[in-house]
Amino acid sequence: AEAGRPPHVAMLVTPGMGHLIPLAELAKRLAARHGATATLITFASTASATQRAFLASLPPAITSLSLPPVDLSDLPPSAAIETLMSEECARAVPALTAILSGLKNTTRLVAFVADLFGADSFDAAAAAGVARRCLFFPTNLHVLTLILHLPELDASVPGEFRDLAEPVRLPGCVPIPGPDILSPLQDKSDPCYRWMVHHGRRYRDAEAILVNSFDAVEPDVARALRAPEPGRPPVYAIGPLIKTDAADVDTDAPREACLEWLDRQPPRSVIFVSFGSGGSLPAEQMRELALGLELSGQRFLWVVRSPSDEGAVNANYYDAESKRDPLPYLPQGFVERTKEVGLLVPSWAPQIKVLAHEATGGFLVHCGWNSVLESLAHGVPMVAWPLFAEQRQNAVVLSEGVGAAIRVPDTKRREEIAAAVREVMAGEGKGAEVRAKVAELQKAAAEGLREGGAATTALDEVVRKWTGGGDD
Ligand code: UDP
């Protein structure tokens, strides 16, 4: 009788559209390919309109439910986003245990999947008697390797990463200069550093780690992780999992206007500028970016948010809507001077459709991993402008590792911005190499997702273990 029911997978989504979107995509793939059903368990703190609309758009095999609100009022206002997410998850363990126990009674619950800040929720899965506990890592193999090595780096690296004279070298990884190491690791006195070390330990409790990446974009570290290592769960590169269907949050009229605008631009002539679901720039950088885009002479489509100066750089993270009207922060006359070549979209754009549009020829991106994968899947070369989290590290991997992006120097002067944009869009040297590399990666990504491809085979293997067909 058990075998007659569809396998069910429970997934815990820590806050952020960047976590929700790929997990939902994983659920869709499990449903479509393996006949599974899934429950996405979200936190009450992230019940934004954007998130609600997204959840409502998912196919019927995927349901969602929200944990009851978790009290975080004792944490200081300065608490880092990683601390908030980790605390929220740890404190939700009792409620999550009850939810998982319920799902166990009503479904054929074969596995529990937590994302990168959610490893403490394995305790809930264990208490509820869910046999298979997996980690879904929505970023890449480089970041995973770093986090897995944190317990030992914590013991061996004295002082702050940013003060290291030599870049951090890990097996198969592009050497990462100290200042580019994940932002939550940059101040060891901050509780978020301790949390990350803690996660590095807890990841080892997973039965498997599923990573939203693919070999061609980080081949050496993929090879290093394929070698089994005692005490480390097997790692499966199952990406790129990106939003595939058009019918989602992006359907209201003003947003579609940007696609109509793209329809009127020449092929590969527009650079798309966006900083993810939560990123915004300090006012000074926002002005410099405007002037840099103007100076580049390229057409641009820019998702503009009000500046980040008042509050954390990721203040928009829990809610994708821009807090204030961003247009008054732009340089005087900018909108008027660029109206023939540029389009500004407040807060949110249908990013996948923009990247898929033939008029789009480049992506100035904050290097959030979902955005990077979406860019690669559509063959769009990147200008890297990292902000926070693991974005600086991703920028190193993309620009100095695989060569899929040109990075804007930290000084962020308009001339530097213009030069990077021009090079990626039309340059004959580095730009041409980047464009060729990205075309190659686009093919490799598609290859992996085909029948018999690496990503498909990897996920098949995971599901076989979940459903009892595996040999472990
Ligand atoms: N996104 C979008 N429109 C926007 C901004 C973001 O559709 O205007 C989507 C984007 O396609 C991606 C996700 O939101 O799927 C952002 O995830 P990413 O990992 O790139 O960055 P994060 O938001 O986590 O910083």
Residues whose N, C-alpha, C, O or C-beta is under 5 A from the ligand:
A	BS01	UDP	M17 G18 I21 F275 G276 S277 G278 V303 S347 W348 A349 P350 Q351 I352 G368 W369 N370 S371
